[in-house]
Amino acid sequence: MARQFITMSVFAGMLIGIAGLVFLHVGGLGGAVLFAFGLMSVSVSRALLFTGKAGYLPYKESLQLLPMVVLNAVGCMLMAGIAYYTLTEGALATLDGIMAAREASSWRIAITSIGTGIIVTLALYGVRNGTYLHLLYGVPVFIMCGLPHSIADAFYYCVAILHGDFAPWMIMAWLYSVVGNYIGCNLPRWFMGKEFKAN
């Protein structure tokens, strides 16, 4: 059971890393749409993604989200090691844009990340109820609006670090996004109450 938890959490991070990599190379709306492959793959494989589970786990089981988000980040780090050898000038320019936006956002990332959490939980709510349309629309929505996704950002930070661009602000920015995502992921069930079926 512990082995399955570890491997599926790391795998989820790698899948989001793949999604982040395609966004770096394609960028814009096209890259945002293709990013949805990552969340689709997480859903199909039933991998353990922090933002995919935060809004559905019973509150008494929520402590398992801590090792999950760390293992997701490990998966992102592994994927960043692969991505490093594919980087083009265009991909690096996109990465620089993401880093600049995150650095400028500072503590506000904790607020904007709430939006991502809401969108991801509702996108997966659609999948759980038989449609991928919410996911296909939801992923480009949070990306094009510049709302941070903690696991995708873990991938971007890892790529930046491998490229020699580590900065201390990245640590706090990532932690802010984790907290914001968690809050946002839980808002749908807080507001919907009995209407929310975590099936």
N, C-alpha and C positions, 0 to 999 in steps of 0.2 A: 504493500500500500504506500509506504513512504517512498519507495523507488518510483512508483507510478506518478506520485505527486511531483517529485523532483523533475523527472523526465518530461512530463506534460507541461509543467510550468516553464521549463527552459525552452521547450519546443514552441510554446506560444510566443515567447520573446523573439525567437528566430523568425517566426512567421510575420510578426509585426516589423521586424528588421527588414525582411524582404519587401514589405509594403513601403517602408521608408526609403529603401534603396531605389525602387522604381520611381518614387516621387522625386528624389534627388535628380534622377536622370531625365525625367519627363517634365516635371514641374507643372505649374498652372492647373487649370481645370482637368486636363487630361490625366495628369499625375494624380490628382485628388481622386478621380474616378477609379483609376487603376489601383490606388491604395486600398480600395475596398476588398481586393483579393485577399489581403492579409486577414481581415476580420471574417471574411467568408471561410477561409481556410481554418481559422480558429474554431469557427462554429461547426464546420463539417467534421473536423478531427476531434472535437471536444477537448481541445487543449485548454489549459488552465490560465486564462488571461485575467490579470487583476481587474481591469475595467469591465471584463465580461462577467465576472463573478461578484463584484462588490455590491451590486444592486439586487442580487438574488440569494446570496447566502443568508441563512438565518442569523440574526444578530449574535446569538450565542456562539456561532462558529466563525465570527469575523476575524478572530486572531490569526487564522490561517492565511489571511490576506497578506500579512507581513512577510512571511517567507516566500509567498507566491510572487509578490512584487519584486523582491530581491532576485529570485530565480528568473523572472521575466527579464530583468536587467542583465543577468548573466547570458541569457539567450541573445539579447540584443548585442552584447559585447562579442559573442561568437560570430554573429552575422556581420558586425562591423569589421571584424578581421577579414572576412571575405570581401566585403564591400570596398575596403581600402584599396584593393588591387583593380577596381573597376572605375575609380573616380576620374572623371574628365573635368576640364575647366568649367564646363556648364554645371556639372553636378556640384562642384566646389562653390560656385557662385550661389547656387540655391542654398547650400548648407550655410554659407556666410550670411545670407539673408535671414535664415531661420535663427541663427545664433544672435544676430543683431537685434531681432525682434524680441527674443527671450531675455536678452540682457537689459534691453530698454524697459521691458515690462516689470522687472523686479518683483516685488511682493504682489503686484496685481495679477500675477500668474495664478495665485491661489483663488482669485475670483473668476477669472476667465476660464480656468480649468473646470469649473462647475458646469459650464455650458457643454463641454465635451462629455462629461459624465452623464448628463441628462440624455444627450443625443445617442451615445453608445448603448445605454440601457434600453432606450426605446427602439433603437435599431434591432437589437437582439430580441426584444420583446416581439417584434414583428416576425423574426425568424422562428421563434418558439411557437408562434401562432400560424406558421405556414407560409410566410411570404418574405422574400429577400428584398423587396422594394424599399422598405425602411432603411435597410443597410446600404443599398445602392445610392440612395439619396442622402442619407444621414452622414456618411463618411465624407463626401465632398463638402457638405455643409459646414462641418466643424473645421475642416482644413482650410477652405476658402475664407472662412471668417477669422482665421488665425487663432483658433481656440486650441490650447495645448493638450496633447494626449501624453500622459506620463510615460507610457512604454515606448511610443514612437520617439519621444524626446530623449529617452535613455539611449536609443539607437543613435540619434543625431549627435548627442554629447559624446558617445563612444567613438564615433567616426571623427569628430573634431579633435578629440584627445589623441587618437592614433595619428592624426595629421599634425600633431604638435601644438594644438591650440587650447590646451587646458587652462581654465580660469576658475578660481574658487567660487565665483557666483553661480556656476553650473550646479553645484551641490544643493544650494538653497533653492534654486529655481526648480530643480527636479523634485525636491521634497514638497515645495509649494504645490506643484502640479499633482503629486500623489494625493495630498490632502484635498485639494479642490476636486479632483476626479472622484474621490470617494464620496464626498458630499453630494456631488451632482448625480452620481450613479444611484444614490438612495432617494433622491427627490421624487422620482416617479412613483415609487411604492408609498412614500410618505403622503403624497398628495392624493393618489388614487385609492389608498386604503384597501378595502375589500374588493374593489374592482381590479386590483393588480393581482394577477395570477402568476406566480413564479413556477410555472409548470415546466 
